Amino acid sequence: MAKDIATRDADYSQWYNDLVIKGGLADYSSVRGCMVIKPYGFAIWEKMRDALDAMFKETGHVNAYFPLFIPKSFLSKEAAHVEGFAKECAVVTHYRLKNDPNGKGVIVDPEAKLEEELIVRPTSETIIWNSYKNWIQSYRDLPLLINQWANVVRWEMRTRLFLRTAEFLWQEGHTAHSTPQEAVEETERMLEVYAKFAEEWMALPVIKGKKTANERFAGAEDTYCIEAMMQDGQALQAGTSHFLGQNFAKAFDVQFLNKEGKQEFVWATSWGVSTRLIGALIMAHSDDDGLVLPPKLAPLQVVIVPIYKGAEDLQKLYDKVEPLLKELKAKGISVKFDDDETKRPGFKFAEYELRGVPVRLALGMRDLENGTVEVARRDTKEKSSQTFEGIGVYIENLLQDIQQNIFNKANDFRNSNIREVNSWEEFTNTIENGKGFLSAHWDGTPETEEKIKELTKATIRCIPLNNKQEEGICVYSGKPSKERVIFAKAY
């Protein structure tokens, strides 16, 4: 199966597409720019969703759902917001079809034009804040901590499965607060939630930081982000959390009576991650033989492949492993006994390797006599013979070790590919010939930021939080700088 996959060194982009398609994660849709998420890919998303949802609820958030359609006039109320999304909006203009009088299927009924066009949500700030206007009256109604799991549409012409599609799945949190301090604390809290999920569940090391003014979310006063490095050295934004100030509250007249009896506009945040995280998972960990999935997010964590000649042998092998199956399932470990007679063991080994199953057990009649089992781990491809007694505890510990090892490998790669550069020549040579993140001084102006992007295609991924303050010279303009920022090419 690996022979059908491009190698990372030969064609990284094709390698990624091959893993998505051949790994059974997603497929292309007949709708341009959209994708079909297949059961195996959706199972990964469900695990991500369930873990994040629990983390949101632990921090006091509750789920709700808001309409898919947004009146066009809502987007007009916040100028920066509408400007940021105007080119990506899908617009509904009519509400009815009718049979073509020429007998050629159906056509849009010209008499069914909407009085006001509806926008298919690119994000939900406007429709949600229109509702908050009715829900918030006094300080007793705050904070309002709401999240929704939904789909959104951002019209993309150049797409890539999971990473950039016209429609994608995500969660978006939208909260309202009585003070700016509380709203900023919420913004930072949710960034920490995202970083914890990325590192502890996805085994993906991230840099936490702030976006520059040029890169902020449309309508935000500050955007916080987590940035991850893929194996080709490019950056991928893995999550964002926005301090919206009072911009949307003022646009939709959301005021509350404070403790002093005065009317005041509320303070807002929004934050979200999407199915793009599945793309990050693939590109950060997988190899030329297929997917490498952290056990916490693997739909199938353990597979047992029996090696036998007849039904009698198969039954003996199943009888041996049945208590193990029950033990692992009782521990919350997903496990499968693959007794599919239409596939040979070698084919099964390759298939589970391609799909990134963290642990594979192989058990034959000789193993049964010796009381042993062969254990193969996907992350290192190491095989070992283990005694069957106590194998359940061994597997439980092995899964934890695999999870940590995948993180350590990605962390070592990331750390070895962050380079400090101190001149324009060094910057351009490194960005052209190397891969990874560049830590460089920047003079803080959007003009310099745009010029660097124009000349090198590298963007400022973030200004790291708790950044060390140091005097320096901007690598491009030569003007004074007080801190380094992270530059990289990005998805």
C-alpha positions in Angstrom: 0.0 0.0 0.0 2.9 2.4 0.8 4.0 2.0 -2.8 0.9 4.0 -3.9 1.8 6.9 -1.6 4.2 9.7 -2.7 7.1 10.3 -0.4 7.4 13.4 1.7 10.8 14.3 0.1 9.6 13.8 -3.4 6.2 15.6 -3.3 5.0 16.7 0.1 1.7 18.0 -1.2 0.9 14.8 -3.0 2.0 12.7 0.0 -0.6 14.6 2.1 -3.4 14.1 -0.4 -2.5 10.4 -0.8 -2.8 9.9 3.0 -6.1 11.7 3.2 -7.6 9.6 0.3 -5.9 6.2 0.8 -6.1 6.5 4.5 -9.9 6.7 4.2 -10.3 10.1 5.9 -12.0 12.1 3.2 -13.0 12.3 -0.4 -13.6 14.9 -3.0 -17.2 16.1 -3.5 -19.1 16.8 -6.6 -19.6 20.3 -5.1 -16.6 22.4 -6.0 -14.5 23.3 -3.0 -16.3 20.9 -0.6 -15.2 17.6 0.8 -16.9 14.4 2.0 -15.6 13.4 5.4 -15.5 9.6 5.5 -16.3 7.5 8.6 -12.7 7.1 9.6 -11.9 10.8 9.3 -15.2 11.7 11.1 -14.3 9.3 13.9 -11.1 11.4 14.5 -13.2 14.6 14.5 -15.6 13.0 17.0 -12.8 12.3 19.3 -11.5 15.8 18.9 -15.0 17.2 19.4 -15.7 15.2 22.5 -12.4 16.0 24.2 -12.7 19.8 23.5 -16.4 19.8 24.4 -15.6 18.4 27.8 -12.8 21.0 28.3 -15.2 23.8 27.4 -17.8 22.6 29.8 -15.2 22.3 32.6 -14.5 26.0 32.1 -18.2 26.9 32.5 -19.4 27.0 28.8 -22.6 25.6 27.5 -23.6 24.7 23.9 -26.3 26.3 21.8 -27.1 26.5 18.1 -27.8 29.6 15.9 -29.1 29.9 12.3 -27.1 29.0 9.3 -28.4 32.1 7.5 -27.5 35.7 8.4 -29.4 38.7 7.0 -27.1 40.8 4.9 -27.9 43.9 6.9 -26.3 42.2 10.0 -22.9 42.1 8.3 -23.2 45.7 7.5 -23.3 46.8 11.1 -19.6 46.1 11.9 -17.4 47.7 9.1 -14.1 45.8 9.8 -16.0 42.5 10.1 -17.8 42.8 6.8 -14.7 43.9 5.0 -12.8 40.9 6.3 -15.3 38.4 5.1 -17.0 40.1 2.1 -15.0 38.2 -0.6 -15.7 34.8 1.1 -19.5 35.0 1.5 -22.0 32.8 -0.2 -25.3 34.7 -0.8 -28.8 33.3 -1.0 -31.0 35.5 -3.2 -34.1 33.3 -4.0 -36.3 31.0 -2.0 -37.9 28.8 -4.7 -37.3 26.7 -7.8 -39.7 25.8 -10.5 -39.9 23.5 -13.5 -38.2 24.9 -16.6 -41.0 25.6 -19.1 -38.6 24.3 -21.8 -38.5 20.9 -20.0 -34.8 21.2 -19.0 -35.1 20.4 -15.3 -35.6 23.2 -12.8 -34.8 26.9 -12.8 -34.7 29.6 -10.1 -38.2 31.2 -9.9 -37.5 34.9 -10.8 -40.6 35.9 -8.8 -39.2 34.3 -5.6 -36.5 36.9 -4.9 -35.9 37.5 -1.2 -36.6 41.0 0.1 -33.2 40.8 1.8 -30.4 38.5 0.8 -29.2 35.9 3.3 -25.5 35.1 3.9 -24.5 31.5 4.5 -22.6 32.0 7.8 -18.8 32.5 7.4 -18.7 33.0 11.2 -21.6 33.7 13.6 -20.7 36.9 15.5 -23.4 39.0 13.9 -26.3 36.6 14.2 -25.3 35.7 17.8 -24.9 39.3 19.0 -28.3 40.1 17.6 -29.7 37.4 19.9 -27.5 38.6 22.9 -29.2 42.0 22.6 -32.4 40.3 23.9 -30.7 38.0 26.5 -28.5 40.5 28.3 -30.2 43.2 30.5 -28.1 43.5 33.6 -24.8 42.5 35.2 -26.7 39.4 36.6 -26.9 38.0 33.1 -23.1 38.1 32.7 -20.8 36.4 31.9 -22.6 34.7 29.1 -20.5 31.7 28.0 -21.8 30.0 24.9 -20.3 27.6 22.3 -21.7 26.1 19.2 -20.6 23.2 17.0 -21.5 24.0 13.4 -20.5 24.2 9.8 -19.5 27.4 8.1 -18.9 28.5 4.5 -16.1 30.6 3.2 -15.9 30.6 -0.5 -12.5 29.2 -1.5 -11.4 28.7 -5.1 -8.1 27.0 -4.3 -8.8 24.2 -1.8 -7.1 21.4 -0.1 -8.8 18.6 1.9 -9.2 19.5 5.6 -6.8 22.5 5.3 -8.9 24.8 3.2 -12.4 24.0 1.9 -15.4 26.1 1.1 -17.4 24.4 3.8 -15.9 23.0 7.0 -16.9 21.9 10.5 -15.8 23.8 13.6 -16.7 25.1 17.0 -17.1 28.8 17.7 -17.3 30.2 21.2 -19.0 33.6 21.8 -18.9 35.1 25.2 -20.1 38.4 26.8 -18.5 40.0 29.9 -19.0 43.0 32.2 -15.4 44.2 32.2 -12.5 44.2 29.7 -10.3 42.4 32.2 -12.7 39.5 32.4 -13.0 39.3 28.6 -9.2 39.3 28.2 -8.9 36.6 30.8 -11.5 34.5 28.9 -9.6 35.0 25.6 -6.4 33.8 27.3 -8.1 31.0 29.1 -9.5 29.5 25.9 -6.1 29.9 24.2 -4.7 27.7 27.0 -7.5 25.2 26.5 -6.5 25.0 22.8 -2.8 24.7 23.6 -3.5 21.9 26.2 -5.6 20.0 23.7 -3.0 20.3 20.9 -0.2 19.1 23.1 -1.9 16.5 25.3 -4.3 15.1 22.8 -2.8 15.8 19.3 0.8 15.4 20.6 1.4 18.6 18.7 3.7 21.2 20.3 2.5 24.8 19.7 3.7 28.4 20.2 1.2 30.6 21.9 1.2 34.2 20.8 -0.6 37.3 19.5 -1.3 38.2 15.9 -0.1 41.4 14.4 -2.7 44.1 13.5 -2.5 42.9 9.9 -3.3 39.3 10.8 -6.0 40.0 13.4 -9.5 38.6 13.0 -11.8 41.1 11.3 -13.5 43.1 14.0 -11.2 42.1 16.9 -9.0 44.3 19.0 -6.6 41.4 19.7 -6.2 37.9 18.3 -4.3 35.2 20.2 -3.2 32.0 18.4 -1.4 28.7 18.6 1.0 28.0 15.8 2.3 24.5 14.9 5.1 23.4 12.6 4.5 20.7 10.0 7.1 18.3 8.8 7.9 20.4 5.7 8.7 23.3 8.1 5.7 25.4 7.2 3.4 26.8 9.9 -0.2 25.9 10.5 -2.5 28.1 12.6 -4.1 25.5 14.9 -6.5 27.7 16.8 -7.4 31.3 17.5 -9.0 33.3 20.4 -10.2 36.8 19.9 -10.7 39.8 22.2 -13.5 41.7 20.5 -13.6 44.6 22.9 -17.0 46.4 22.6 -17.2 46.4 18.8 -20.0 44.0 18.3 -21.8 45.1 21.4 -21.9 48.6 20.0 -22.9 47.4 16.5 -25.9 45.5 17.9 -26.6 47.8 20.9 -26.0 45.1 23.5 -25.9 47.0 26.8 -26.4 46.0 30.5 -27.2 47.7 33.7 -24.0 47.6 35.8 -23.8 47.4 39.6 -23.8 51.2 39.8 -27.1 51.3 37.9 -25.5 52.7 34.7 -25.9 51.4 31.2 -22.7 50.0 29.7 -21.8 48.1 26.5 -20.7 44.5 27.2 -17.2 43.2 26.4 -16.8 40.2 24.0 -14.7 37.3 22.9 -14.9 34.6 20.2 -12.7 31.6 19.7 -12.6 28.6 17.4 -10.9 25.5 15.9 -12.0 23.5 12.9 -11.5 20.2 11.0 -8.3 21.8 9.8 -6.9 20.1 13.0 -7.1 16.8 11.2 -4.8 18.2 8.5 -2.4 19.3 11.2 -2.5 15.8 12.8 -1.6 14.2 9.4 1.2 16.6 8.5 2.8 16.7 11.9 3.2 13.0 12.6 2.7 10.7 9.6 5.4 9.0 7.5 5.9 7.6 4.0 4.0 4.4 5.0 0.9 6.0 6.1 -0.8 7.8 9.0 0.7 8.0 12.5 -2.1 8.8 14.9 -1.7 9.6 18.6 -3.5 7.0 20.6 -5.8 9.5 22.3 -7.3 10.4 18.9 -7.0 7.1 17.0 -10.4 5.7 16.1 -8.9 2.2 16.6 -6.1 2.0 19.2 -5.3 -1.7 19.1 -5.9 -4.4 16.5 -5.4 -8.1 17.0 -4.6 -10.1 13.8 -4.9 -13.9 14.2 -2.7 -16.1 12.0 -4.4 -19.5 11.4 -5.1 -22.2 8.9 -8.7 -23.2 9.7 -11.8 -22.5 11.7 -10.7 -24.6 14.6 -7.4 -22.7 15.0 -9.3 -19.4 14.7 -11.7 -20.3 17.4 -8.8 -21.3 19.7 -7.1 -18.0 19.1 -10.3 -16.1 19.7 -10.9 -18.0 23.0 -7.4 -16.9 24.1 -7.9 -13.2 23.4 -11.5 -12.8 24.4 -10.7 -11.9 28.0 -8.1 -9.4 26.7 -10.7 -7.8 24.4 -13.0 -7.4 27.4 -10.2 -6.1 29.6 -9.1 -3.4 27.1 -12.7 -2.3 26.3 -13.3 -2.0 30.1 -10.4 0.4 30.2 -11.8 2.5 27.4 -9.3 1.2 24.8 -10.8 0.6 21.4 -9.7 -2.8 20.1 -10.6 -5.1 17.2 -10.1 -8.8 16.6 -9.7 -9.0 12.8 -11.0 -12.4 11.7 -11.8 -11.3 8.1 -11.1 -14.4 6.1 -10.9 -12.5 2.7 -7.6 -10.7 3.6 -4.2 -12.3 4.3 -2.3 -11.2 7.4 0.3 -9.3 5.4 -2.4 -7.2 3.7 -4.0 -6.5 7.1 -0.6 -5.4 8.5 -0.1 -3.0 5.7 -3.7 -1.7 5.9 -3.5 -1.0 9.7 -0.1 0.6 9.2 -1.6 2.9 6.5 -4.4 3.8 8.8 -2.1 4.6 11.7 -3.4 2.1 14.3 -1.0 2.7 17.2 -0.7 -1.0 18.4 -0.9 -4.2 16.4 -0.9 -7.7 17.9 -0.2 -10.8 15.9 -1.1 -14.2 17.3 -0.5 -17.6 15.8 -0.8 -21.2 17.0 2.9 -21.3 18.0 2.4 -18.1 20.0 -0.6 -19.8 21.7 1.7 -22.8 22.7 4.4 -20.5 24.0 2.1 -18.1 25.8 3.4 -15.1 23.8 2.2 -12.5 21.3 3.9 -10.3 18.8 3.4 -6.6 19.5 4.2 -3.9 16.9 4.0 -0.2 17.6 3.1 2.1 14.7 5.2 5.1 15.8 8.6 3.4 15.8 7.7 0.2 13.8 9.4 -1.8 16.5 8.2 -5.3 17.0 8.7 -7.4 20.2 7.5 -10.7 21.6 5.7 -10.3 24.9 4.3 -12.9 27.3 0.5 -13.0 27.0 0.0 -12.9 30.8 -0.3 -9.3 31.8 -0.5 -8.1 28.2 -3.5 -5.8 28.9 -1.5 -3.7 31.4 1.5 -3.7 29.0 -0.7 -2.4 26.2 -2.2 0.3 28.4 1.3 1.5 29.3 2.5 1.2 25.7 -0.3 3.5 24.4 0.8 6.1 26.9 4.4 5.7 25.9 3.4 6.0 22.2 1.4 9.2 22.9 4.4 10.8 24.6 6.9 9.6 22.1 4.9 11.1 19.2 4.9 14.4 21.0 8.6 14.3 21.9 9.5 13.6 18.2 7.4 16.5 17.0 8.8 18.8 19.7 12.4 17.9 18.9 11.7 18.5 15.2 10.1 21.9 16.0 12.8 23.0 18.3 15.6 22.1 15.9 13.9 24.1 13.2 13.5 27.4 14.9 16.4 29.6 13.9 17.4 33.1 15.0 18.4 35.4 12.2 19.8 38.9 12.5 20.1 40.3 8.9 18.1 40.5 5.8 20.6 38.4 3.9 20.5 35.7 6.6 16.7 35.9 6.6 16.2 35.5 2.8 18.9 32.7 2.6 17.3 30.7 5.4 13.7 31.1 4.2 14.7 30.1 0.7 17.1 27.2 1.5 15.8 25.9 4.8 12.6 25.0 6.5 11.1 26.0 9.8 10.4 29.1 11.8 12.6 32.2 11.9 12.9 34.2 15.0 13.8 37.7 13.9 13.5 41.4 15.0 10.7 43.4 13.3 10.2 47.2 13.6 6.5 46.8 14.4 5.1 48.5 11.3 2.5 47.0 9.0 4.5 48.4 6.0 7.6 46.3 6.8 5.4 43.3 7.6 3.7 43.5 4.2 7.0 44.1 2.3 8.6 41.0 3.9 5.6 39.0 2.9 5.7 40.3 -0.6 9.4 39.5 -1.1 9.6 36.1 0.7 6.0 34.8 1.2 6.9 34.6 4.9 4.4 36.0 7.4 4.6 36.9 11.0 2.9 33.9 12.6 2.8 35.4 16.0 4.4 37.6 18.7 5.1 34.9 21.3 3.4 35.4 24.7 5.8 36.3 27.5 8.3 37.3 24.8 11.7 38.2 26.0 12.3 41.9 25.5 15.6 42.7 23.9 17.0 45.6 21.9 17.7 44.8 18.3 17.5 45.9 14.7 14.7 45.0 12.3 16.0 42.5 9.7 14.4 44.4 6.9 14.2 48.1 7.7 17.2 48.4 10.1 14.9 50.3 12.5 15.0 49.7 16.3 13.1 46.7 17.6 12.4 45.5 21.2 11.5 41.9 20.6 11.7 39.0 18.2 8.7 37.6 16.3 8.1 34.3 14.6 8.2 34.3 10.8 7.3 31.3 8.6 5.7 30.3 5.3 2.3 28.9 6.2 -0.8 27.0 5.1 
